[in-house]
Amino acid sequence: MSQKRQSPPVASAHRTCAVITSFTRDYAPGHAVAPHLHRRDQLVFAARGVMTVGAKAGSWVVPTNRAVWIPAGMRHGITMCGAVAMRTLYFHAGMARGMPRKCAVVNVSPLLRELILRACGSGSLSRRVRRQRHLIDVILDQLETIQTIPLRLPNPTDPRALRVAAVLIGEAAEAETLERICALAGASKRTVERLFQHEVGMSVGKWRQQLRLLRAMQLLAQGAKVTHAALEAGYSTPSAFISMFRRTLGSTPAAYFRAGG
């Protein structure tokens, strides 16, 4: 894979009278936005392409026509998988009351998609302007019923579990048994299993399944065929990947990306 290009943190001009401000930019494949944080909550929408958001707590894959909610003060970086059209809305912290106080990937309805694009076209929205006030209220109303998607890979915090996670993420993981990986990390398999359950809420096996799913999602976003994405991500067969995809997201990969296109 070609070396990632990095840009400085996204700069947003938060006008004092604006309740919602926006940021619009198109990025080349592999571009990386350096880690940064904002004073406002933000909804980062992938109008085209797929983004991977990375933070201390984990990583999130954001497919086309979905978005990631990032609370104020959360330090994060963003990497583009394929060409990406990013459209971001910034909200006063706590203004969108129905949204979680942690990072999450969310579905974006056709109506919310149009609202995001309209808001980005305006640059900023103020309650002092009647037409903009109505738009703000409809956006907040849409956020009240938004659905989260399980496209997160949480990071453990214990150094031993982190070392195991790093090996599993690396390309050499498939050649080693889990017992061997745990031993190299300085812990028994039983200890590592306990750490993963306590810190990320899932077994090592489930964590590895989630890792493979997110890897395959990134490959599909870059135009890979389902068979290639499945095998490259570590699935034994394409049907195993499709089955996992359907259990997690409720549809086949083809149908999911077609709906988001």
WOKA-V713761 format. One record per pair of residues at least 24 apart in sequence whose C-alpha atoms are under 10 Angstrom apart, sorted by the first residue. I is the first residue (numbers start at 0). GAP is how many residues later the second one is. D is the distance in whole Angstrom. If there is no record, write none. Layout:
i | gap | d
I | GAP | D
I | GAP | D
This chain:
i | gap | d
0 | 29 | 9
1 | 27 | 10
1 | 28 | 7
2 | 27 | 7
2 | 28 | 9
2 | 29 | 10
3 | 25 | 9
3 | 26 | 5
3 | 27 | 6
3 | 28 | 6
3 | 29 | 10
3 | 75 | 8
3 | 76 | 9
4 | 24 | 9
4 | 25 | 7
4 | 26 | 5
4 | 27 | 6
4 | 28 | 8
4 | 29 | 9
4 | 74 | 9
4 | 75 | 10
5 | 24 | 9
5 | 25 | 6
5 | 26 | 4
5 | 27 | 5
5 | 28 | 6
5 | 29 | 10
5 | 71 | 10
5 | 72 | 9
5 | 73 | 9
6 | 24 | 8
6 | 25 | 6
6 | 26 | 5
6 | 27 | 6
6 | 28 | 10
6 | 71 | 10
7 | 24 | 9
7 | 25 | 6
7 | 26 | 5
7 | 27 | 8
7 | 28 | 8
7 | 69 | 10
8 | 24 | 6
8 | 25 | 5
8 | 26 | 6
8 | 27 | 5
8 | 28 | 8
8 | 29 | 10
8 | 67 | 9
8 | 68 | 8
8 | 69 | 10
9 | 24 | 8
9 | 25 | 9
9 | 26 | 8
9 | 27 | 9
9 | 28 | 9
9 | 67 | 10
10 | 25 | 10
10 | 26 | 10
10 | 27 | 9
11 | 26 | 9
11 | 28 | 10
11 | 76 | 10
11 | 77 | 10
11 | 78 | 9
12 | 77 | 10
12 | 110 | 10
12 | 111 | 9
13 | 25 | 9
13 | 26 | 9
13 | 76 | 8
13 | 77 | 9
13 | 78 | 9
13 | 110 | 9
14 | 109 | 8
14 | 110 | 10
14 | 111 | 9
15 | 110 | 9
16 | 107 | 9
16 | 108 | 8
16 | 109 | 6
16 | 110 | 8
16 | 111 | 8
17 | 72 | 10
17 | 73 | 9
17 | 74 | 9
17 | 105 | 10
17 | 106 | 6
17 | 107 | 5
17 | 108 | 4
17 | 109 | 8
17 | 110 | 9
17 | 114 | 10
18 | 71 | 8
18 | 72 | 6
18 | 73 | 6
18 | 76 | 9
18 | 105 | 8
18 | 106 | 6
18 | 107 | 5
18 | 108 | 7
18 | 109 | 10
18 | 113 | 10
18 | 114 | 9
18 | 117 | 8
19 | 69 | 7
19 | 70 | 5
19 | 71 | 5
19 | 72 | 7
19 | 75 | 10
19 | 99 | 8
19 | 100 | 10
19 | 103 | 9
19 | 104 | 6
19 | 105 | 5
19 | 106 | 7
19 | 107 | 9
19 | 112 | 10
19 | 116 | 7
19 | 119 | 10
20 | 67 | 8
20 | 68 | 6
20 | 69 | 5
20 | 70 | 7
20 | 71 | 9
20 | 98 | 8
20 | 99 | 8
20 | 101 | 9
20 | 102 | 6
20 | 103 | 4
20 | 104 | 6
20 | 105 | 9
21 | 65 | 7
21 | 66 | 5
21 | 67 | 4
21 | 68 | 6
21 | 69 | 9
21 | 94 | 9
21 | 95 | 10
21 | 97 | 7
21 | 98 | 5
21 | 99 | 8
21 | 100 | 8
21 | 101 | 5
21 | 102 | 6
21 | 103 | 9
22 | 63 | 8
22 | 64 | 6
22 | 65 | 5
22 | 66 | 7
22 | 67 | 8
22 | 96 | 10
22 | 97 | 7
22 | 98 | 9
22 | 100 | 7
22 | 101 | 9
23 | 61 | 8
23 | 62 | 6
23 | 63 | 5
23 | 64 | 6
23 | 65 | 9
23 | 93 | 9
23 | 96 | 7
23 | 97 | 9
23 | 99 | 9
24 | 59 | 8
24 | 60 | 6
24 | 61 | 5
24 | 62 | 7
24 | 63 | 9
25 | 57 | 7
25 | 58 | 6
25 | 59 | 4
25 | 60 | 6
25 | 61 | 9
26 | 52 | 10
26 | 53 | 7
26 | 54 | 10
26 | 55 | 9
26 | 56 | 6
26 | 57 | 5
26 | 58 | 6
26 | 59 | 8
27 | 52 | 7
27 | 53 | 9
27 | 54 | 7
27 | 55 | 5
27 | 56 | 7
27 | 57 | 9
28 | 50 | 9
28 | 51 | 6
28 | 52 | 6
28 | 53 | 4
28 | 54 | 5
28 | 55 | 7
28 | 193 | 9
29 | 48 | 10
29 | 49 | 6
29 | 50 | 5
29 | 51 | 6
29 | 52 | 7
29 | 53 | 8
29 | 54 | 9
30 | 47 | 8
30 | 48 | 6
30 | 49 | 5
30 | 50 | 8
30 | 51 | 9
30 | 52 | 9
30 | 53 | 9
31 | 45 | 7
31 | 46 | 6
31 | 47 | 4
31 | 48 | 6
31 | 49 | 10
32 | 43 | 9
32 | 44 | 6
32 | 45 | 5
32 | 46 | 6
32 | 47 | 9
33 | 41 | 10
33 | 42 | 8
33 | 43 | 5
33 | 44 | 7
33 | 45 | 9
34 | 39 | 10
34 | 40 | 6
34 | 41 | 5
34 | 42 | 4
34 | 43 | 7
35 | 37 | 9
35 | 38 | 8
35 | 39 | 5
35 | 40 | 6
35 | 41 | 6
35 | 42 | 9
36 | 33 | 9
36 | 34 | 9
36 | 35 | 7
36 | 36 | 6
36 | 37 | 6
36 | 38 | 4
36 | 39 | 6
36 | 40 | 9
37 | 32 | 9
37 | 33 | 8
37 | 34 | 6
37 | 35 | 6
37 | 36 | 7
37 | 37 | 8
37 | 38 | 10
37 | 52 | 9
37 | 55 | 10
38 | 32 | 9
38 | 33 | 5
38 | 34 | 6
38 | 35 | 9
38 | 51 | 9
38 | 52 | 9
38 | 53 | 8
38 | 54 | 7
39 | 30 | 9
39 | 31 | 7
39 | 32 | 5
39 | 33 | 7
39 | 34 | 10
39 | 49 | 10
39 | 50 | 6
39 | 51 | 5
39 | 52 | 5
39 | 53 | 5
39 | 54 | 9
39 | 55 | 9
40 | 28 | 8
40 | 29 | 6
40 | 30 | 4
40 | 31 | 4
40 | 32 | 8
40 | 33 | 9
40 | 48 | 8
40 | 49 | 6
40 | 50 | 5
40 | 51 | 6
40 | 52 | 5
40 | 53 | 7
40 | 54 | 8
40 | 55 | 8
40 | 58 | 10
40 | 60 | 9
41 | 25 | 10
41 | 26 | 8
41 | 27 | 6
41 | 28 | 5
41 | 29 | 6
41 | 30 | 7
41 | 46 | 7
41 | 47 | 6
41 | 48 | 4
41 | 49 | 6
41 | 50 | 9
41 | 51 | 9
41 | 54 | 10
41 | 61 | 10
42 | 24 | 6
42 | 25 | 6
42 | 26 | 5
42 | 27 | 6
42 | 28 | 9
42 | 44 | 8
42 | 45 | 6
42 | 46 | 5
42 | 47 | 7
42 | 48 | 8
42 | 60 | 10
42 | 61 | 10
42 | 62 | 10
42 | 63 | 9
42 | 73 | 9
42 | 100 | 10
43 | 24 | 5
43 | 25 | 6
43 | 26 | 8
43 | 42 | 7
43 | 43 | 6
43 | 44 | 4
43 | 45 | 7
43 | 46 | 9
43 | 61 | 9
43 | 62 | 10
43 | 72 | 10
44 | 24 | 9
44 | 39 | 10
44 | 40 | 8
44 | 41 | 6
44 | 42 | 5
44 | 43 | 6
44 | 44 | 8
44 | 60 | 10
44 | 61 | 9
44 | 62 | 10
44 | 63 | 8
44 | 68 | 8
44 | 71 | 8
44 | 72 | 9
45 | 34 | 10
45 | 38 | 7
45 | 39 | 6
45 | 40 | 5
45 | 41 | 7
45 | 42 | 9
45 | 62 | 10
45 | 67 | 10
45 | 214 | 10
46 | 37 | 7
46 | 38 | 5
46 | 39 | 6
46 | 40 | 7
46 | 41 | 10
46 | 66 | 8
46 | 69 | 10
46 | 70 | 9
46 | 213 | 9
46 | 214 | 9
47 | 34 | 9
47 | 35 | 7
47 | 36 | 5
47 | 37 | 5
47 | 38 | 7
47 | 39 | 9
47 | 173 | 10
47 | 212 | 9
47 | 213 | 8
48 | 31 | 8
48 | 32 | 7
48 | 33 | 6
48 | 34 | 6
48 | 35 | 4
48 | 36 | 7
48 | 37 | 9
48 | 169 | 10
48 | 172 | 6
48 | 173 | 8
48 | 174 | 10
48 | 211 | 10
48 | 212 | 9
49 | 29 | 9
49 | 30 | 6
49 | 31 | 5
49 | 32 | 7
49 | 33 | 8
49 | 34 | 6
49 | 35 | 9
49 | 36 | 9
49 | 167 | 9
49 | 168 | 7
49 | 169 | 10
49 | 170 | 9
49 | 171 | 6
49 | 172 | 8
50 | 27 | 7
50 | 28 | 6
50 | 29 | 5
50 | 30 | 6
50 | 31 | 8
50 | 32 | 9
50 | 33 | 7
50 | 34 | 10
50 | 35 | 9
50 | 167 | 8
50 | 170 | 9
51 | 25 | 8
51 | 26 | 6
51 | 27 | 5
51 | 28 | 6
51 | 29 | 7
51 | 100 | 10
51 | 162 | 9
51 | 166 | 8
52 | 24 | 6
52 | 25 | 5
52 | 26 | 7
52 | 27 | 9
52 | 50 | 9
52 | 52 | 10
52 | 99 | 9
53 | 24 | 6
53 | 25 | 8
53 | 98 | 10
53 | 99 | 9
53 | 100 | 10
54 | 48 | 9
54 | 99 | 9
54 | 100 | 9
55 | 98 | 9
55 | 99 | 7
55 | 100 | 9
55 | 101 | 9
56 | 45 | 10
56 | 46 | 9
56 | 95 | 10
56 | 96 | 9
56 | 97 | 6
56 | 98 | 5
56 | 99 | 8
56 | 100 | 8
56 | 143 | 9
57 | 45 | 9
57 | 94 | 7
57 | 95 | 5
57 | 96 | 4
57 | 97 | 5
57 | 98 | 8
57 | 142 | 10
58 | 44 | 9
58 | 45 | 10
58 | 92 | 8
58 | 93 | 6
58 | 94 | 5
58 | 95 | 6
58 | 96 | 8
58 | 152 | 10
58 | 155 | 9
59 | 43 | 8
59 | 44 | 7
59 | 45 | 7
59 | 89 | 10
59 | 90 | 9
59 | 91 | 6
59 | 92 | 5
59 | 93 | 6
59 | 94 | 9
59 | 154 | 8
60 | 43 | 10
60 | 44 | 7
60 | 88 | 10
60 | 89 | 9
60 | 90 | 6
60 | 91 | 7
60 | 92 | 9
60 | 152 | 10
60 | 153 | 6
60 | 154 | 9
60 | 156 | 8
60 | 157 | 7
61 | 42 | 9
61 | 43 | 6
61 | 44 | 8
61 | 45 | 10
61 | 87 | 9
61 | 89 | 8
61 | 90 | 9
61 | 152 | 10
61 | 155 | 9
61 | 156 | 9
61 | 159 | 10
62 | 42 | 9
62 | 43 | 10
62 | 44 | 10
62 | 88 | 9
62 | 154 | 8
62 | 155 | 8
62 | 157 | 10
62 | 158 | 7
62 | 193 | 9
62 | 194 | 8
62 | 197 | 8
62 | 198 | 9
63 | 44 | 10
63 | 157 | 8
63 | 192 | 10
63 | 193 | 7
63 | 194 | 10
63 | 195 | 9
63 | 196 | 5
63 | 197 | 6
64 | 41 | 10
64 | 42 | 8
64 | 43 | 6
64 | 44 | 9
64 | 45 | 9
64 | 48 | 7
64 | 192 | 9
64 | 194 | 9
64 | 195 | 5
64 | 196 | 7
65 | 39 | 7
65 | 40 | 6
65 | 41 | 5
65 | 42 | 5
65 | 43 | 9
65 | 47 | 9
65 | 82 | 10
65 | 83 | 9
65 | 194 | 7
66 | 37 | 8
66 | 38 | 6
66 | 39 | 5
66 | 40 | 7
66 | 41 | 7
66 | 46 | 10
66 | 81 | 9
66 | 82 | 10
67 | 35 | 7
67 | 36 | 6
67 | 37 | 4
67 | 38 | 6
67 | 39 | 9
67 | 40 | 10
67 | 80 | 9
67 | 81 | 10
67 | 83 | 10
68 | 30 | 8
68 | 31 | 8
68 | 32 | 9
68 | 33 | 8
68 | 34 | 5
68 | 35 | 5
68 | 36 | 6
68 | 37 | 7
68 | 79 | 9
69 | 29 | 10
69 | 30 | 9
69 | 31 | 8
69 | 32 | 7
69 | 33 | 5
69 | 34 | 7
69 | 35 | 9
70 | 28 | 9
70 | 29 | 8
70 | 30 | 6
70 | 31 | 6
70 | 32 | 6
70 | 33 | 9
71 | 29 | 9
71 | 30 | 9
71 | 31 | 10
73 | 27 | 10
73 | 28 | 9
73 | 29 | 8
75 | 27 | 10
79 | 138 | 9
79 | 141 | 10
79 | 142 | 10
80 | 136 | 10
80 | 137 | 6
80 | 138 | 8
80 | 139 | 9
80 | 140 | 6
80 | 141 | 6
80 | 142 | 10
81 | 136 | 9
81 | 137 | 9
81 | 138 | 10
81 | 139 | 7
81 | 140 | 5
81 | 141 | 8
82 | 138 | 9
82 | 139 | 8
86 | 26 | 10
86 | 29 | 7
86 | 30 | 7
86 | 32 | 9
86 | 33 | 7
86 | 34 | 10
87 | 28 | 8
87 | 29 | 9
87 | 31 | 9
87 | 32 | 7
88 | 27 | 7
88 | 28 | 10
88 | 30 | 8
88 | 31 | 7
88 | 34 | 9
88 | 35 | 9
89 | 34 | 9
90 | 49 | 10
94 | 45 | 8
95 | 43 | 9
95 | 44 | 6
95 | 45 | 9
95 | 46 | 10
95 | 47 | 7
95 | 48 | 8
96 | 43 | 8
96 | 44 | 10
96 | 46 | 9
96 | 47 | 7
97 | 42 | 9
97 | 43 | 9
97 | 44 | 10
97 | 45 | 7
97 | 46 | 5
97 | 47 | 8
97 | 48 | 8
98 | 41 | 10
98 | 44 | 7
98 | 45 | 7
98 | 46 | 9
98 | 47 | 8
98 | 48 | 10
98 | 49 | 10
99 | 48 | 9
102 | 45 | 10
102 | 49 | 9
103 | 43 | 10
103 | 44 | 6
103 | 45 | 7
103 | 46 | 8
103 | 47 | 8
103 | 48 | 7
104 | 42 | 9
104 | 43 | 6
104 | 44 | 5
104 | 45 | 7
104 | 46 | 6
104 | 47 | 8
105 | 37 | 10
105 | 40 | 7
105 | 41 | 6
105 | 42 | 4
105 | 43 | 5
105 | 44 | 9
105 | 45 | 9
106 | 39 | 7
106 | 40 | 6
106 | 41 | 6
106 | 42 | 7
106 | 153 | 10
107 | 34 | 9
107 | 35 | 9
107 | 38 | 7
107 | 39 | 8
107 | 40 | 10
107 | 152 | 9
108 | 33 | 8
108 | 34 | 10
108 | 37 | 8
108 | 38 | 10
109 | 150 | 10
110 | 27 | 10
110 | 28 | 9
110 | 31 | 8
111 | 26 | 9
111 | 27 | 7
111 | 28 | 10
111 | 29 | 10
111 | 30 | 6
111 | 31 | 8
111 | 34 | 9
112 | 26 | 10
113 | 25 | 10
114 | 24 | 7
114 | 27 | 9
148 | 99 | 9
148 | 100 | 7
149 | 60 | 9
149 | 98 | 7
149 | 99 | 8
150 | 59 | 8
150 | 60 | 9
150 | 62 | 8
150 | 63 | 7
150 | 66 | 9
150 | 97 | 9
150 | 98 | 9
151 | 55 | 10
151 | 58 | 8
151 | 59 | 9
151 | 62 | 8
152 | 47 | 9
152 | 54 | 7
152 | 55 | 9
152 | 56 | 10
152 | 57 | 6
152 | 58 | 6
152 | 60 | 10
152 | 61 | 8
153 | 42 | 10
153 | 45 | 9
153 | 46 | 6
153 | 47 | 9
153 | 48 | 9
153 | 53 | 8
153 | 56 | 9
153 | 57 | 10
154 | 41 | 9
154 | 44 | 8
154 | 45 | 7
154 | 52 | 9
155 | 39 | 8
155 | 40 | 6
155 | 41 | 9
155 | 42 | 9
155 | 43 | 5
155 | 44 | 6
155 | 45 | 10
156 | 38 | 9
156 | 39 | 9
156 | 42 | 7
156 | 43 | 9
157 | 34 | 9
157 | 37 | 7
157 | 38 | 9
157 | 41 | 8
158 | 26 | 8
158 | 27 | 9
159 | 24 | 9
159 | 25 | 5
159 | 26 | 6
159 | 27 | 7
159 | 28 | 10
159 | 31 | 9
159 | 32 | 7
159 | 35 | 9
160 | 24 | 8
160 | 25 | 9
160 | 26 | 9
160 | 30 | 9
160 | 31 | 6
160 | 32 | 9
160 | 33 | 10
160 | 34 | 7
160 | 35 | 7
160 | 38 | 9
160 | 43 | 9
161 | 30 | 10
161 | 33 | 10
161 | 34 | 9
163 | 25 | 10
163 | 28 | 8
163 | 32 | 10
163 | 40 | 9
164 | 31 | 10
164 | 39 | 9
164 | 42 | 9
164 | 43 | 9
164 | 46 | 10
167 | 36 | 10
167 | 39 | 10
167 | 40 | 7
167 | 43 | 9
167 | 44 | 10
168 | 39 | 9
168 | 42 | 8
168 | 43 | 9
168 | 46 | 10
170 | 62 | 10
170 | 63 | 10
172 | 61 | 10
173 | 60 | 8
177 | 26 | 9
177 | 27 | 9
207 | 26 | 10
208 | 24 | 10
208 | 25 | 9
208 | 26 | 9
208 | 32 | 10
208 | 35 | 8
209 | 34 | 9
209 | 35 | 10
209 | 38 | 9
211 | 29 | 9
211 | 32 | 10
212 | 28 | 8
212 | 29 | 10
212 | 31 | 8
212 | 32 | 7
212 | 35 | 9
213 | 31 | 10
215 | 25 | 8
215 | 29 | 10
215 | 37 | 10
216 | 28 | 9
216 | 36 | 8
216 | 40 | 10
219 | 33 | 8
219 | 34 | 9
219 | 37 | 9
220 | 36 | 8
224 | 28 | 10
224 | 29 | 10
225 | 26 | 10
225 | 27 | 7
225 | 28 | 8
